[in-house]
Amino acid sequence: MTTMDQINEALSQIPYAGEIGIKSLLMGDELTLILPYKPELIGNPILQAMHGGVVGAFLETTAMVQLWLMGDPKPLPKPISINIDFLRRGRPQDTYARATVGRQGSRVANVRVQAWQENVRNPISILHGNFLTAADPKP
């Protein structure tokens, strides 16, 4: 199976990813997920700001897909703890995200995800999270 097939398989296991229309871009071994702008993603119509829950779900999805690609076929990683820093409002335009795995142990991984719109150096939000990457042992 190709890596794009693996990415699409991981995204298909997250129904909300399809609902909000997440796409992927693979350049070499660097995965970037794309959240195409749709008017229904706006949470504050006066400010024209993207809904924070949508941005958070996009960041979490990016982390889960990145971790899933790094391991053997297994269940998707599960979030243990997540902290999201909302740095600036998400404008009504496409949003991009990329994950960096800080440490991956046998059961838990630490991940940082950065989301941006026009310039990768100006993130709109950053996720710091710990994810369970191994299935729970059967009794």
OpenMM code with the backbone's topology and positions (N, CA, C; nanometers):
from openmm import Vec3, app, unit

residues = "MET THR THR MET ASP GLN ILE ASN GLU ALA LEU SER GLN ILE PRO TYR ALA GLY GLU ILE GLY ILE LYS SER LEU LEU MET GLY ASP GLU LEU THR LEU ILE LEU PRO TYR LYS PRO GLU LEU ILE GLY ASN PRO ILE LEU GLN ALA MET HIS GLY GLY VAL VAL GLY ALA PHE LEU GLU THR THR ALA MET VAL GLN LEU TRP LEU MET GLY ASP PRO LYS PRO LEU PRO LYS PRO ILE SER ILE ASN ILE ASP PHE LEU ARG ARG GLY ARG PRO GLN ASP THR TYR ALA ARG ALA THR VAL GLY ARG GLN GLY SER ARG VAL ALA ASN VAL ARG VAL GLN ALA TRP GLN GLU ASN VAL ARG ASN PRO ILE SER ILE LEU HIS GLY ASN PHE LEU THR ALA ALA ASP PRO LYS PRO".split()
positions = [
    Vec3(0.0839, -0.1179, 0.0000),
    Vec3(0.0000, 0.0000, 0.0000),
    Vec3(0.0889, 0.1248, 0.0000),
    Vec3(0.0543, 0.2231, -0.0805),
    Vec3(0.1332, 0.3460, -0.0850),
    Vec3(0.1020, 0.4330, 0.0360),
    Vec3(0.1881, 0.5288, 0.0598),
    Vec3(0.1683, 0.6158, 0.1737),
    Vec3(0.0413, 0.6983, 0.1578),
    Vec3(0.0093, 0.7458, 0.0372),
    Vec3(-0.1152, 0.8209, 0.0174),
    Vec3(-0.2357, 0.7322, 0.0489),
    Vec3(-0.2264, 0.6044, 0.0142),
    Vec3(-0.3339, 0.5118, 0.0491),
    Vec3(-0.3465, 0.4998, 0.2007),
    Vec3(-0.2335, 0.4962, 0.2698),
    Vec3(-0.2347, 0.4877, 0.4162),
    Vec3(-0.2953, 0.6139, 0.4775),
    Vec3(-0.2597, 0.7285, 0.4222),
    Vec3(-0.3149, 0.8549, 0.4724),
    Vec3(-0.4659, 0.8570, 0.4535),
    Vec3(-0.5101, 0.8192, 0.3345),
    Vec3(-0.6538, 0.8168, 0.3064),
    Vec3(-0.7264, 0.7159, 0.3957),
    Vec3(-0.6617, 0.6023, 0.4237),
    Vec3(-0.7219, 0.5030, 0.5123),
    Vec3(-0.7366, 0.5588, 0.6536),
    Vec3(-0.6323, 0.6263, 0.7020),
    Vec3(-0.6392, 0.6858, 0.8360),
    Vec3(-0.7488, 0.7919, 0.8418),
    Vec3(-0.7551, 0.8786, 0.7410),
    Vec3(-0.8576, 0.9831, 0.7391),
    Vec3(-0.9982, 0.9246, 0.7315),
    Vec3(-1.0121, 0.8116, 0.6614),
    Vec3(-1.1448, 0.7504, 0.6493),
    Vec3(-1.1943, 0.6932, 0.7826),
    Vec3(-1.1025, 0.6694, 0.8767),
    Vec3(-1.1406, 0.6176, 1.0083),
    Vec3(-1.1851, 0.7285, 1.1040),
    Vec3(-1.1754, 0.8531, 1.0585),
    Vec3(-1.2157, 0.9679, 1.1399),
    Vec3(-1.3304, 1.0373, 1.0665),
    Vec3(-1.4548, 1.0020, 1.0982),
    Vec3(-1.5691, 1.0566, 1.0228),
    Vec3(-1.5713, 1.2092, 1.0154),
    Vec3(-1.5326, 1.2768, 1.1222),
    Vec3(-1.5368, 1.4234, 1.1218),
    Vec3(-1.4388, 1.4822, 1.0211),
    Vec3(-1.3283, 1.4102, 0.9948),
    Vec3(-1.2316, 1.4577, 0.8954),
    Vec3(-1.2978, 1.4697, 0.7580),
    Vec3(-1.3826, 1.3736, 0.7255),
    Vec3(-1.4562, 1.3814, 0.5997),
    Vec3(-1.5624, 1.4896, 0.6021),
    Vec3(-1.6245, 1.5077, 0.7174),
    Vec3(-1.7303, 1.6091, 0.7321),
    Vec3(-1.6775, 1.7501, 0.7061),
    Vec3(-1.5583, 1.7798, 0.7581),
    Vec3(-1.5026, 1.9134, 0.7381),
    Vec3(-1.4124, 1.9204, 0.6148),
    Vec3(-1.3905, 1.8073, 0.5475),
    Vec3(-1.3219, 1.8071, 0.4182),
    Vec3(-1.1710, 1.8099, 0.4216),
    Vec3(-1.1094, 1.7499, 0.5222),
    Vec3(-0.9631, 1.7507, 0.5327),
    Vec3(-0.9007, 1.6767, 0.4147),
    Vec3(-0.7997, 1.7388, 0.3569),
    Vec3(-0.7219, 1.6817, 0.2461),
    Vec3(-0.5774, 1.6646, 0.2930),
    Vec3(-0.4975, 1.5926, 0.2129),
    Vec3(-0.3577, 1.5714, 0.2509),
    Vec3(-0.2643, 1.6107, 0.1373),
    Vec3(-0.1440, 1.6482, 0.1763),
    Vec3(-0.0377, 1.6814, 0.0825),
    Vec3(0.0883, 1.6156, 0.1360),
    Vec3(0.1513, 1.5325, 0.0542),
    Vec3(0.2717, 1.4614, 0.0956),
    Vec3(0.3867, 1.5053, 0.0056),
    Vec3(0.4899, 1.5636, 0.0670),
    Vec3(0.6099, 1.6049, -0.0062),
    Vec3(0.7277, 1.5331, 0.0576),
    Vec3(0.7781, 1.4312, -0.0133),
    Vec3(0.8820, 1.3466, 0.0450),
    Vec3(0.8225, 1.2713, 0.1617),
    Vec3(0.8792, 1.2901, 0.2809),
    Vec3(0.8242, 1.2256, 0.4001),
    Vec3(0.7525, 1.3256, 0.4909),
    Vec3(0.7265, 1.4453, 0.4393),
    Vec3(0.6611, 1.5489, 0.5184),
    Vec3(0.5121, 1.5554, 0.4854),
    Vec3(0.4297, 1.5273, 0.5859),
    Vec3(0.2850, 1.5276, 0.5692),
    Vec3(0.2274, 1.6607, 0.6145),
    Vec3(0.1485, 1.7217, 0.5277),
    Vec3(0.0741, 1.8417, 0.5613),
    Vec3(-0.0724, 1.8122, 0.5353),
    Vec3(-0.1575, 1.8395, 0.6330),
    Vec3(-0.3006, 1.8266, 0.6107),
    Vec3(-0.3571, 1.9646, 0.5812),
    Vec3(-0.4597, 1.9664, 0.4980),
    Vec3(-0.5211, 2.0909, 0.4518),
    Vec3(-0.6681, 2.0899, 0.4903),
    Vec3(-0.7128, 2.1992, 0.5492),
    Vec3(-0.8539, 2.2200, 0.5797),
    Vec3(-0.9045, 2.3267, 0.4832),
    Vec3(-0.9684, 2.2842, 0.3725),
    Vec3(-1.0181, 2.3828, 0.2762),
    Vec3(-1.1279, 2.4687, 0.3392),
    Vec3(-1.1245, 2.5960, 0.3079),
    Vec3(-1.2241, 2.6875, 0.3637),
    Vec3(-1.3629, 2.6575, 0.3089),
    Vec3(-1.4599, 2.6568, 0.4000),
    Vec3(-1.6020, 2.6496, 0.3660),
    Vec3(-1.6726, 2.7475, 0.4592),
    Vec3(-1.7745, 2.8178, 0.4118),
    Vec3(-1.8438, 2.9160, 0.4976),
    Vec3(-1.8978, 2.8549, 0.6272),
    Vec3(-1.9352, 2.7271, 0.6251),
    Vec3(-1.9901, 2.6674, 0.7473),
    Vec3(-1.8850, 2.6442, 0.8561),
    Vec3(-1.7574, 2.6680, 0.8281),
    Vec3(-1.6519, 2.6539, 0.9288),
    Vec3(-1.6352, 2.7801, 1.0126),
    Vec3(-1.7055, 2.8862, 0.9767),
    Vec3(-1.6968, 3.0126, 1.0501),
    Vec3(-1.7761, 3.0015, 1.1793),
    Vec3(-1.7114, 3.0351, 1.2912),
    Vec3(-1.7776, 3.0312, 1.4202),
    Vec3(-1.8283, 3.1676, 1.4631),
    Vec3(-1.7605, 3.2733, 1.4201),
    Vec3(-1.8015, 3.4092, 1.4534),
    Vec3(-1.8186, 3.4867, 1.3238),
    Vec3(-1.9424, 3.5041, 1.2781),
    Vec3(-1.9648, 3.5711, 1.1502),
    Vec3(-1.9286, 3.7195, 1.1512),
    Vec3(-1.9306, 3.7817, 1.2678),
    Vec3(-1.8955, 3.9235, 1.2739),
    Vec3(-1.7462, 3.9424, 1.2489),
    Vec3(-1.6639, 3.8607, 1.3150),
    Vec3(-1.5185, 3.8678, 1.2960),
    Vec3(-1.4698, 3.7870, 1.1765),
    Vec3(-1.5605, 3.7044, 1.1197),
    Vec3(-1.5214, 3.6104, 1.0148),
    Vec3(-1.4062, 3.5223, 1.0631),
    Vec3(-1.4237, 3.4641, 1.1824),
    Vec3(-1.3231, 3.3778, 1.2436),
    Vec3(-1.3700, 3.2332, 1.2388),
    Vec3(-1.2764, 3.1435, 1.2091),
    Vec3(-1.3086, 3.0009, 1.2087),
    Vec3(-1.3457, 2.9555, 1.3488),
    Vec3(-1.4327, 2.8566, 1.3563),
    Vec3(-1.4765, 2.8015, 1.4843),
    Vec3(-1.3591, 2.7310, 1.5514),
    Vec3(-1.3381, 2.7602, 1.6797),
    Vec3(-1.2263, 2.7010, 1.7530),
    Vec3(-1.2336, 2.5503, 1.7613),
    Vec3(-1.3548, 2.4945, 1.7682),
    Vec3(-1.3698, 2.3494, 1.7730),
    Vec3(-1.3261, 2.2828, 1.6446),
    Vec3(-1.3520, 2.3487, 1.5328),
    Vec3(-1.3085, 2.2962, 1.4032),
    Vec3(-1.1562, 2.2974, 1.3955),
    Vec3(-1.0965, 2.4082, 1.4378),
    Vec3(-0.9497, 2.4183, 1.4366),
    Vec3(-0.8892, 2.3127, 1.5286),
    Vec3(-0.9459, 2.2948, 1.6477),
    Vec3(-0.8962, 2.1941, 1.7408),
    Vec3(-0.9065, 2.0534, 1.6858),
    Vec3(-1.0195, 2.0218, 1.6234),
    Vec3(-1.0376, 1.8888, 1.5637),
    Vec3(-0.9391, 1.8669, 1.4492),
    Vec3(-0.9122, 1.9713, 1.3724),
    Vec3(-0.8157, 1.9638, 1.2625),
    Vec3(-0.6754, 1.9346, 1.3165),
    Vec3(-0.6372, 2.0025, 1.4230),
    Vec3(-0.5059, 1.9788, 1.4841),
    Vec3(-0.4953, 1.8366, 1.5391),
    Vec3(-0.5991, 1.7928, 1.6092),
    Vec3(-0.5999, 1.6577, 1.6664),
    Vec3(-0.5934, 1.5519, 1.5561),
    Vec3(-0.6667, 1.5718, 1.4486),
    Vec3(-0.6638, 1.4784, 1.3357),
    Vec3(-0.5246, 1.4708, 1.2759),
    Vec3(-0.4588, 1.5847, 1.2629),
    Vec3(-0.3230, 1.5879, 1.2073),
    Vec3(-0.2280, 1.5043, 1.2924),
    Vec3(-0.2374, 1.5197, 1.4236),
    Vec3(-0.1517, 1.4412, 1.5144),
    Vec3(-0.1801, 1.2924, 1.5006),
    Vec3(-0.3072, 1.2552, 1.4995),
    Vec3(-0.3443, 1.1137, 1.4928),
    Vec3(-0.2983, 1.0488, 1.3625),
    Vec3(-0.3158, 1.1176, 1.2506),
    Vec3(-0.2743, 1.0615, 1.1214),
    Vec3(-0.1226, 1.0464, 1.1162),
    Vec3(-0.0491, 1.1467, 1.1637),
    Vec3(0.0974, 1.1393, 1.1639),
    Vec3(0.1457, 1.0202, 1.2463),
    Vec3(0.0884, 1.0020, 1.3648),
    Vec3(0.1284, 0.8894, 1.4498),
    Vec3(0.0906, 0.7561, 1.3867),
    Vec3(-0.0268, 0.7497, 1.3273),
    Vec3(-0.0730, 0.6253, 1.2650),
    Vec3(0.0207, 0.5830, 1.1519),
    Vec3(0.0725, 0.6804, 1.0780),
    Vec3(0.1636, 0.6496, 0.9675),
    Vec3(0.2988, 0.5988, 1.0157),
    Vec3(0.3356, 0.6335, 1.1376),
    Vec3(0.4673, 0.5960, 1.1891),
    Vec3(0.4726, 0.4540, 1.2428),
    Vec3(0.3573, 0.3909, 1.2667),
    Vec3(0.3559, 0.2583, 1.3264),
    Vec3(0.3043, 0.1524, 1.2326),
    Vec3(0.3004, 0.0306, 1.2838),
    Vec3(0.2413, -0.0797, 1.2093),
    Vec3(0.0910, -0.0575, 1.2028),
    Vec3(0.0231, -0.1206, 1.1092),
    Vec3(-0.1232, -0.1065, 1.1082),
    Vec3(-0.1807, -0.1451, 1.2445),
    Vec3(-0.2569, -0.0544, 1.2991),
    Vec3(-0.3140, -0.0712, 1.4324),
    Vec3(-0.4288, 0.0274, 1.4453),
    Vec3(-0.4995, 0.0256, 1.5567),
    Vec3(-0.6042, 0.1263, 1.5749),
    Vec3(-0.5445, 0.2672, 1.5756),
    Vec3(-0.6257, 0.3646, 1.5421),
    Vec3(-0.5798, 0.5035, 1.5473),
    Vec3(-0.5386, 0.5400, 1.6895),
    Vec3(-0.4382, 0.6258, 1.7037),
    Vec3(-0.4002, 0.6726, 1.8370),
    Vec3(-0.5169, 0.7432, 1.9046),
    Vec3(-0.5187, 0.7373, 2.0386),
    Vec3(-0.6245, 0.8020, 2.1158),
    Vec3(-0.5635, 0.9149, 2.1978),
    Vec3(-0.6292, 1.0294, 2.2002),
    Vec3(-0.5761, 1.1399, 2.2803),
    Vec3(-0.5829, 1.1097, 2.4300),
    Vec3(-0.4753, 1.1403, 2.4999),
    Vec3(-0.4706, 1.1278, 2.6454),
    Vec3(-0.4881, 1.2668, 2.7063),
    Vec3(-0.4052, 1.3596, 2.6622),
    Vec3(-0.4166, 1.4984, 2.7074),
    Vec3(-0.3772, 1.5898, 2.5924),
    Vec3(-0.4532, 1.6976, 2.5790),
    Vec3(-0.4292, 1.7921, 2.4697),
    Vec3(-0.4395, 1.9333, 2.5244),
    Vec3(-0.3480, 2.0174, 2.4813),
    Vec3(-0.3532, 2.1600, 2.5118),
    Vec3(-0.3404, 2.2340, 2.3792),
    Vec3(-0.4321, 2.3271, 2.3540),
    Vec3(-0.4280, 2.4030, 2.2290),
    Vec3(-0.4104, 2.5500, 2.2615),
    Vec3(-0.3113, 2.6098, 2.1984),
    Vec3(-0.2885, 2.7539, 2.2090),
    Vec3(-0.3475, 2.8181, 2.0842),
    Vec3(-0.4505, 2.9009, 2.1024),
    Vec3(-0.5087, 2.9756, 1.9918),
    Vec3(-0.4368, 3.1105, 1.9870),
    Vec3(-0.3527, 3.1285, 1.8868),
    Vec3(-0.2645, 3.2446, 1.8804),
    Vec3(-0.3252, 3.3630, 1.8052),
    Vec3(-0.4024, 3.3357, 1.7036),
    Vec3(-0.4701, 3.4398, 1.6265),
    Vec3(-0.5918, 3.3790, 1.5613),
    Vec3(-0.6824, 3.4607, 1.5158),
    Vec3(-0.8048, 3.4074, 1.4575),
    Vec3(-0.7769, 3.3419, 1.3228),
    Vec3(-0.8507, 3.2353, 1.2978),
    Vec3(-0.8441, 3.1705, 1.1677),
    Vec3(-0.9321, 3.2469, 1.0710),
    Vec3(-0.8732, 3.2981, 0.9676),
    Vec3(-0.9468, 3.3763, 0.8683),
    Vec3(-1.0229, 3.2830, 0.7737),
    Vec3(-1.1150, 3.3363, 0.6969),
    Vec3(-1.1909, 3.2533, 0.6028),
    Vec3(-1.1063, 3.2182, 0.4796),
    Vec3(-1.0127, 3.1269, 0.4995),
    Vec3(-0.9259, 3.0784, 0.3923),
    Vec3(-0.8732, 2.9406, 0.4307),
    Vec3(-0.8070, 2.8732, 0.3372),
    Vec3(-0.7532, 2.7397, 0.3645),
    Vec3(-0.6545, 2.7446, 0.4810),
    Vec3(-0.6538, 2.6362, 0.5584),
    Vec3(-0.5657, 2.6245, 0.6742),
    Vec3(-0.4824, 2.4982, 0.6585),
    Vec3(-0.3573, 2.5037, 0.7007),
    Vec3(-0.2629, 2.3932, 0.6864),
    Vec3(-0.2119, 2.3530, 0.8240),
    Vec3(-0.1750, 2.2258, 0.8397),
    Vec3(-0.1202, 2.1792, 0.9676),
    Vec3(-0.0156, 2.0716, 0.9437),
    Vec3(0.0841, 2.0724, 1.0313),
    Vec3(0.1915, 1.9741, 1.0245),
    Vec3(0.2272, 1.9319, 1.1665),
    Vec3(0.2479, 1.8015, 1.1858),
    Vec3(0.2783, 1.7468, 1.3182),
    Vec3(0.4254, 1.7103, 1.3296),
    Vec3(0.4778, 1.7297, 1.4503),
    Vec3(0.6132, 1.6878, 1.4839),
    Vec3(0.6030, 1.5988, 1.6079),
    Vec3(0.6561, 1.4781, 1.5969),
    Vec3(0.6534, 1.3857, 1.7102),
    Vec3(0.7776, 1.4108, 1.7936),
    Vec3(0.7546, 1.4534, 1.9185),
    Vec3(0.8661, 1.4827, 2.0086),
    Vec3(0.9291, 1.3560, 2.0628),
    Vec3(0.8442, 1.2631, 2.1029),
    Vec3(0.8919, 1.1354, 2.1556),
    Vec3(0.7841, 1.0317, 2.1342),
    Vec3(0.8254, 0.9164, 2.0881),
    Vec3(0.7315, 0.8053, 2.0740),
    Vec3(0.7847, 0.6874, 2.1529),
    Vec3(0.7121, 0.6536, 2.2579),
    Vec3(0.7460, 0.5372, 2.3376),
    Vec3(0.6694, 0.4162, 2.2870),
    Vec3(0.6711, 0.3100, 2.3649),
    Vec3(0.6020, 0.1880, 2.3220),
    Vec3(0.4505, 0.2015, 2.3324),
    Vec3(0.4018, 0.2938, 2.4174),
    Vec3(0.2567, 0.3093, 2.4343),
    Vec3(0.2078, 0.4531, 2.4202),
    Vec3(0.2938, 0.5498, 2.4474),
    Vec3(0.2522, 0.6899, 2.4478),
    Vec3(0.3474, 0.7723, 2.3618),
    Vec3(0.2889, 0.8673, 2.2885),
    Vec3(0.3682, 0.9578, 2.2062),
    Vec3(0.3348, 1.1018, 2.2421),
    Vec3(0.4349, 1.1870, 2.2348),
    Vec3(0.4191, 1.3301, 2.2568),
    Vec3(0.4283, 1.3983, 2.1215),
    Vec3(0.3275, 1.4811, 2.0903),
    Vec3(0.3181, 1.5411, 1.9579),
    Vec3(0.2925, 1.6907, 1.9694),
    Vec3(0.3476, 1.7650, 1.8741),
    Vec3(0.3211, 1.9082, 1.8602),
    Vec3(0.2705, 1.9304, 1.7179),
    Vec3(0.1596, 2.0014, 1.7048),
    Vec3(0.1021, 2.0305, 1.5735),
    Vec3(0.0871, 2.1814, 1.5605),
    Vec3(0.1273, 2.2313, 1.4460),
    Vec3(0.1173, 2.3736, 1.4188),
    Vec3(0.0253, 2.3953, 1.2998),
    Vec3(-0.0692, 2.4885, 1.3130),
    Vec3(-0.1605, 2.5227, 1.2036),
    Vec3(-0.1338, 2.6668, 1.1595),
    Vec3(-0.1369, 2.6877, 1.0301),
    Vec3(-0.1132, 2.8212, 0.9759),
    Vec3(-0.2016, 2.8420, 0.8535),
    Vec3(-0.2035, 2.9646, 0.8047),
    Vec3(-0.2810, 2.9934, 0.6847),
    Vec3(-0.1917, 3.0476, 0.5739),
    Vec3(-0.1453, 3.1684, 0.5841),
    Vec3(-0.0663, 3.2263, 0.4757),
    Vec3(0.0829, 3.1967, 0.4873),
    Vec3(0.1330, 3.1883, 0.6098),
    Vec3(0.2764, 3.1742, 0.6301),
    Vec3(0.3005, 3.0777, 0.7456),
    Vec3(0.3798, 2.9753, 0.7212),
    Vec3(0.4084, 2.8754, 0.8241),
    Vec3(0.4737, 2.9383, 0.9469),
    Vec3(0.5372, 3.0525, 0.9302),
    Vec3(0.6030, 3.1196, 1.0433),
    Vec3(0.5055, 3.1973, 1.1318),
    Vec3(0.3791, 3.2072, 1.0865),
    Vec3(0.2760, 3.2770, 1.1641),
    Vec3(0.1619, 3.1814, 1.1951),
    Vec3(0.1820, 3.0904, 1.2912),
    Vec3(0.0764, 2.9931, 1.3206),
    Vec3(-0.0475, 3.0592, 1.3793),
    Vec3(-0.1637, 3.0003, 1.3479),
    Vec3(-0.2870, 3.0484, 1.4102),
    Vec3(-0.3155, 2.9701, 1.5380),
    Vec3(-0.2635, 2.8480, 1.5475),
    Vec3(-0.2818, 2.7672, 1.6684),
    Vec3(-0.1770, 2.6568, 1.6739),
    Vec3(-0.1514, 2.6127, 1.7967),
    Vec3(-0.0533, 2.5061, 1.8200),
    Vec3(-0.1126, 2.4069, 1.9194),
    Vec3(-0.1024, 2.2795, 1.8886),
    Vec3(-0.1476, 2.1730, 1.9783),
    Vec3(-0.0258, 2.1065, 2.0398),
    Vec3(-0.0328, 2.0822, 2.1697),
    Vec3(0.0648, 2.0001, 2.2416),
    Vec3(-0.0165, 1.8851, 2.2990),
    Vec3(0.0216, 1.7612, 2.2668),
    Vec3(-0.0606, 1.6510, 2.3138),
    Vec3(0.0150, 1.5227, 2.3378),
    Vec3(-0.0465, 1.4384, 2.4203),
    Vec3(0.0010, 1.3027, 2.4442),
    Vec3(-0.1062, 1.2079, 2.3937),
    Vec3(-0.0627, 1.1045, 2.3216),
    Vec3(-0.1551, 1.0106, 2.2591),
    Vec3(-0.1168, 0.8675, 2.2937),
    Vec3(-0.2172, 0.7853, 2.3188),
    Vec3(-0.1979, 0.6420, 2.3383),
    Vec3(-0.1830, 0.5803, 2.2002),
    Vec3(-0.0694, 0.5161, 2.1741),
    Vec3(-0.0430, 0.4617, 2.0415),
    Vec3(-0.0542, 0.3112, 2.0351),
    Vec3(-0.0635, 0.2452, 2.1478),
    Vec3(-0.0745, 0.0986, 2.1485),
    Vec3(-0.2136, 0.0590, 2.1958),
    Vec3(-0.2632, -0.0480, 2.1396),
    Vec3(-0.3926, -0.0988, 2.1844),
    Vec3(-0.3803, -0.1496, 2.3264),
    Vec3(-0.4860, -0.1357, 2.4043),
    Vec3(-0.4848, -0.1871, 2.5401),
    Vec3(-0.4687, -0.3392, 2.5356),
    Vec3(-0.3863, -0.3932, 2.6244),
    Vec3(-0.3699, -0.5394, 2.6264),
    Vec3(-0.5011, -0.6075, 2.6639),
    Vec3(-0.5248, -0.7206, 2.6034),
    Vec3(-0.6470, -0.7967, 2.6328),
    Vec3(-0.6287, -0.8740, 2.7624),
    Vec3(-0.7346, -0.8807, 2.8450),
    Vec3(-0.7224, -0.9503, 2.9740),
    Vec3(-0.7028, -1.0994, 2.9576),
] * unit.nanometer
topology = app.Topology()
chain = topology.addChain("A")
for resn in residues:
    res = topology.addResidue(resn, chain)
    for name in ("N", "CA", "C"):
        topology.addAtom(name, app.Element.getBySymbol(name[0]), res)
